[in-house]
């Protein structure tokens, strides 16, 4: 199996060495690794040049999307994958995704499950299981269900036919590509995690959430572009998908209102959020609430995070029960447990808050034991992604 690995690089000296090691450690795959440097000034290019089996090239200053397209054009393998400079692969990652594409000949791409870890997260060398399932990214529209581009192995002909990476959407072009690939032939996923996304202040997700208004505006434009592509083939879905576009604006309104002392604005935005998902299944409601918490994660990690958490967990209006229950359910998984402890200390006589903290700690312990004693795929798990596979 011949695979071209494209790695866009920009000031990634802290991460690129381990990322390259994880790519070179792939088992049972013939690799063509190309690193596309977009003007790094931190010595990361010098690190890459020490690897004889890796080609490094410079690219016009066109961002990650342009670097990926430029790198793909320099390779000839029939399969393509785009590894971010700070992500890691399990040694069996590409072999398993290639096997899925071999078994599902109509699929345009194969997708791995991703773990979100801290900077010290690593995979062990334990072999992975193959647990395939179909993945339709339109079920979660307009929210991207694929955590990182590093999780996807795509057929070159499908990549070219679907328009490659769109420079028009620098923050959300990956979602547009997955949506188009699914229309062209469908996606298949391995439910066993083989990608690590490392959390750090300079990561893509941190950069996106530092400008939430710009991110949401681009996400809306990207979703509208993808929707035009979809309804040409399936016009019967137009009404439902157009309605779901409002989830983005509603989540943004809640994210803005939750940080203020304006109870009326917060209640109004929460009720609008509830109404927006009123006709959707519980799984999508939970996904939408996970997206909201993802937007708010920088605030939840800040000194004022306890007030934000209290607004979400305590002040959420009772007249919005579905989203309120989903937010509390997702928050138990993704909000740091110390935040719940702060809520308890703010009102130590509130027994319900202490019971909530106890439930959070129990869930975290069960999940930690599962990772270490059952899966044993990764170490130092901090939190799981709020987005379901």
C-alpha positions in Angstrom: 0.0 0.0 0.0 1.5 3.3 -1.2 0.5 6.4 0.8 1.6 10.0 0.5 1.8 11.8 3.9 1.6 15.6 3.7 2.6 17.6 6.8 2.0 21.4 6.7 4.7 23.1 8.9 4.7 26.5 10.5 6.9 27.1 13.6 6.3 23.6 15.0 9.7 22.9 16.5 8.1 21.7 19.8 6.1 19.0 18.1 7.4 18.1 14.6 10.1 15.6 15.8 7.6 13.3 17.6 5.0 13.7 14.8 7.6 12.6 12.2 8.6 9.7 14.4 5.0 8.5 14.6 4.7 8.7 10.8 8.0 6.8 10.1 6.9 4.1 12.6 3.9 3.1 10.5 3.8 -0.7 9.9 3.1 -2.4 6.6 2.9 0.8 4.5 5.1 2.2 1.7 5.3 5.9 2.6 6.1 9.1 0.7 6.4 11.8 3.4 6.5 15.5 2.3 6.7 18.3 4.8 5.6 21.7 3.4 7.2 24.6 5.3 5.1 27.7 5.2 7.9 30.1 6.4 8.9 28.7 9.8 11.4 30.8 11.8 11.8 28.7 14.9 14.3 26.0 13.6 11.6 23.5 12.8 12.8 23.2 9.2 16.3 22.3 10.5 14.7 19.5 12.5 13.0 18.0 9.5 16.1 18.2 7.4 17.8 15.7 9.7 15.4 12.9 8.5 16.7 11.3 5.3 13.4 9.6 4.5 11.4 12.9 4.6 11.2 15.5 1.8 10.9 19.1 2.9 9.8 21.8 0.5 8.9 25.5 0.8 5.4 26.7 -0.2 4.0 30.1 -1.1 2.5 31.8 1.9 -1.0 30.4 1.5 -1.8 28.9 4.9 -2.4 25.2 5.8 -4.9 24.6 3.0 -2.5 25.9 0.3 0.4 24.0 1.9 -1.6 20.7 1.8 -2.6 21.2 -1.8 0.9 22.1 -2.8 2.3 19.1 -1.0 -0.2 16.7 -2.6 0.7 18.0 -6.0 4.3 17.0 -5.4 3.5 13.3 -4.7 2.1 10.5 -6.8 0.7 7.9 -4.3 -2.9 6.8 -4.9 -3.7 7.4 -1.2 -3.3 10.7 0.6 -3.3 11.7 4.2 -2.7 15.1 5.9 -0.9 14.9 9.2 -0.9 18.0 11.4 2.5 19.0 12.8 1.4 18.4 16.4 -0.6 15.2 16.0 0.5 11.6 16.6 -0.4 8.2 15.0 -0.4 4.7 16.4 2.0 2.4 14.4 -1.0 0.6 12.9 -3.0 3.7 11.9 -2.4 3.8 8.2 -2.4 0.1 7.7 -5.9 -0.2 9.3 -7.3 2.7 7.3 -5.9 1.2 4.1 -7.5 -2.1 5.0 -10.9 -0.4 5.4 -10.6 1.2 2.0 -9.6 -2.2 0.5 -12.8 -3.8 2.0 -15.1 -0.8 1.1 -14.2 -0.1 -2.5 -16.9 2.5 -2.9 -15.7 4.6 0.0 -13.8 7.8 -0.8 -12.0 8.0 2.5 -11.4 6.1 5.8 -11.5 7.9 9.1 -9.9 7.0 12.5 -11.2 7.8 15.9 -9.2 10.5 17.8 -8.1 10.8 21.4 -7.6 14.3 22.8 -4.6 14.3 25.2 -2.2 16.5 26.9 1.3 17.4 25.6 2.8 14.3 27.1 0.2 11.9 25.5 1.6 8.9 23.7 0.5 5.6 22.1 1.8 2.3 23.2 2.9 -0.2 20.6 0.0 -2.6 21.4 -1.7 -3.7 18.2 -5.1 -2.1 17.4 -8.3 -3.8 16.7 -10.2 -3.1 13.4 -13.8 -2.0 14.3 -15.3 -0.6 11.1 -18.6 1.3 10.8 -20.1 3.7 8.2 -19.6 7.4 8.9 -22.0 10.0 7.5 -20.8 13.5 8.4 -24.1 14.9 7.3 -25.9 13.4 10.4 -24.1 16.1 12.5 -24.4 19.0 10.0 -23.4 21.8 10.5 -21.0 20.5 13.1 -17.8 18.6 12.1 -17.7 15.1 13.5 -14.1 14.4 12.4 -11.7 15.7 15.1 -8.6 16.4 12.9 -7.4 16.0 9.3 -4.8 13.6 10.6 -7.5 11.0 11.1 -8.4 10.7 7.4 -7.0 8.6 4.6 -8.4 9.6 1.2 -8.2 8.3 -2.3 -6.4 10.7 -4.5 -8.9 10.6 -7.4 -11.7 11.5 -5.0 -9.7 14.3 -3.4 -9.1 15.8 -6.8 -12.7 15.4 -7.9 -14.1 17.0 -4.7 -12.0 20.2 -5.2 -9.1 19.5 -2.9 -8.6 21.9 0.2 -10.5 25.1 -0.1 -8.4 28.2 0.6 -11.7 30.1 1.0 -12.2 28.4 4.4 -8.9 28.4 6.3 -10.5 27.3 9.6 -13.2 25.0 8.4 -12.1 23.7 5.0 -11.6 20.2 6.3 -15.3 19.9 7.1 -16.2 21.0 3.6 -13.9 18.3 2.2 -15.4 15.5 4.4 -18.9 16.6 3.4 -18.1 16.5 -0.3 -16.3 13.2 -0.1 -19.3 11.6 1.7 -21.6 12.8 -1.1 -19.1 11.4 -3.7 -19.0 7.9 -2.3 -19.3 7.7 1.5 -16.8 7.4 4.4 -15.9 4.4 6.6 -14.6 4.7 10.1 -12.5 2.6 12.5 -13.9 3.0 15.9 -10.6 2.1 17.6 -8.6 5.2 18.3 -5.4 5.6 16.4 -4.8 9.3 16.4 -3.7 11.6 19.2 -4.6 15.3 19.1 -2.3 17.1 21.6 -3.8 20.0 23.5 -1.6 23.1 23.9 -2.0 26.9 23.7 -0.8 27.1 20.1 -3.0 24.3 18.7 -5.5 24.8 15.9 -8.5 24.5 18.1 -7.1 27.1 20.5 -6.5 29.5 17.6 -10.0 29.0 16.3 -11.6 29.7 19.6 -9.5 32.8 20.3 -11.7 34.4 17.5 -15.1 32.8 18.1 -16.9 35.4 16.0 -14.7 34.8 13.0 -14.8 31.1 13.5 -18.6 30.9 13.6 -19.0 33.2 10.6 -16.6 31.1 8.6 -18.3 27.9 9.8 -21.7 29.3 8.6 -20.3 30.2 5.2 -18.6 26.8 4.8 -21.9 25.0 5.8 -23.9 27.0 3.3 -21.4 26.1 0.6 -21.5 22.4 1.4 -25.3 22.6 1.6 -25.6 23.8 -2.0 -23.4 20.9 -3.0 -25.6 18.4 -1.1 -29.1 19.5 -2.2 -28.2 19.3 -5.8 -28.2 15.6 -5.3 -30.7 15.3 -2.4 -33.2 18.2 -2.6 -35.5 16.4 -0.1 -33.1 17.2 2.7 -33.0 20.9 2.1 -35.5 21.9 4.7 -33.9 20.0 7.6 -30.4 21.0 6.8 -31.3 24.7 6.3 -33.0 24.6 9.7 -29.9 23.1 11.4 -27.8 26.0 10.2 -29.4 28.1 13.0 -27.6 25.9 15.6 -24.4 27.8 14.9 -25.8 31.2 15.6 -27.8 30.0 18.6 -24.6 28.5 20.2 -22.7 31.7 19.5 -25.4 33.7 21.3 -25.3 31.5 24.3 -21.5 31.7 24.4 -21.7 35.5 24.4 -24.5 35.7 27.0 -23.1 33.2 29.4 -20.2 35.5 30.3 -22.4 38.5 31.2 -24.5 39.4 34.2 -27.6 39.9 32.0 -29.9 37.2 33.2 -32.5 38.2 30.6 -30.1 37.9 27.7 -28.8 34.5 29.0 -32.3 33.1 29.4 -33.4 34.4 26.0 -30.3 32.8 24.2 -30.8 29.5 26.1 -34.4 29.3 25.1 -33.5 30.0 21.4 -30.9 27.3 21.6 -33.5 24.9 22.9 -36.0 25.9 20.1 -33.3 25.4 17.4 -32.8 21.7 18.3 -36.4 21.0 19.2 -37.0 18.7 16.2 -33.6 16.8 16.4 -32.7 13.5 18.1 -31.1 13.3 21.5 -27.7 12.4 19.9 -27.7 15.6 17.9 -28.8 17.7 20.9 -25.9 16.3 22.9 -23.5 17.0 20.0 -24.8 20.6 19.7 -24.2 21.1 23.5 -20.7 19.6 23.1 -20.0 22.2 20.4 -21.1 24.9 22.8 -18.8 23.7 25.5 -16.0 23.4 23.0 -16.5 27.1 22.2 -16.5 28.0 25.9 -13.5 25.8 26.9 -11.0 28.7 27.0 -13.3 30.6 29.3 -13.9 27.6 31.4 -10.1 27.2 31.9 -9.7 30.9 32.8 -9.9 32.3 36.3 -13.5 33.3 35.8 -14.4 29.8 34.6 -16.3 28.9 37.7 -18.9 31.7 37.0 -19.3 30.4 33.4 -19.7 26.9 34.7 -22.3 28.0 37.2 -24.3 29.8 34.6 -24.4 26.6 32.5 -24.9 24.1 35.2 -27.1 26.0 37.7 -28.7 29.0 35.9 -29.8 27.2 32.8 -33.5 27.9 32.5 -35.9 25.0 33.5 -38.0 25.8 30.5 -35.1 24.5 28.3 -34.9 20.9 29.7 -33.4 19.0 26.7 -30.4 21.3 26.2 -30.0 21.7 30.0 -29.8 18.0 30.6 -27.5 17.5 27.6 -25.2 20.3 28.8 -24.9 18.7 32.2 -24.3 15.3 30.7 -21.5 16.5 28.4 -20.0 18.8 31.1 -19.6 15.8 33.4 -17.2 14.4 30.7 -15.3 17.4 29.5 -15.2 20.2 32.1 -12.2 19.8 34.5 -13.3 18.3 37.8 -11.7 21.2 39.7 -14.3 23.5 38.2 -17.0 21.4 39.9 -15.0 21.7 43.1 -15.1 25.5 42.8 -18.8 25.4 42.4 -19.1 23.4 45.6 -16.8 25.8 47.5 -18.9 28.8 46.2 -22.0 27.3 48.0 -20.8 24.6 50.4 -24.3 24.0 51.8 -25.7 23.0 48.5 -25.8 19.2 48.7 -26.7 18.8 45.0 -23.4 20.4 43.9 -21.4 18.0 46.1 -23.4 15.0 44.6 -22.6 16.4 41.1 -18.9 16.5 42.0 -19.0 13.0 43.3 -20.6 11.8 40.1 -18.0 13.6 38.0 -15.1 12.0 39.9 -16.7 8.6 39.6 -17.1 8.9 35.9 -13.6 10.2 35.4 -12.2 7.3 37.5 -14.2 4.7 35.5 -13.0 6.2 32.2 -9.4 6.3 33.4 -9.5 2.7 34.4 -11.0 1.7 31.1 -8.2 3.5 29.2 -5.4 2.0 31.3 -6.6 -1.5 32.1 -8.8 -2.4 29.0 -7.8 -0.3 26.0 -4.2 0.4 27.1 -3.8 2.5 23.9 -2.7 5.7 25.4 -1.2 7.3 28.6 -1.9 10.5 30.4 -5.5 11.0 29.2 -6.8 14.4 30.3 -10.2 14.5 28.8 -12.2 13.1 25.9 -13.5 15.1 23.0 -17.1 16.2 23.4 -17.8 15.1 19.8 -19.0 11.5 19.4 -17.5 9.3 16.8 
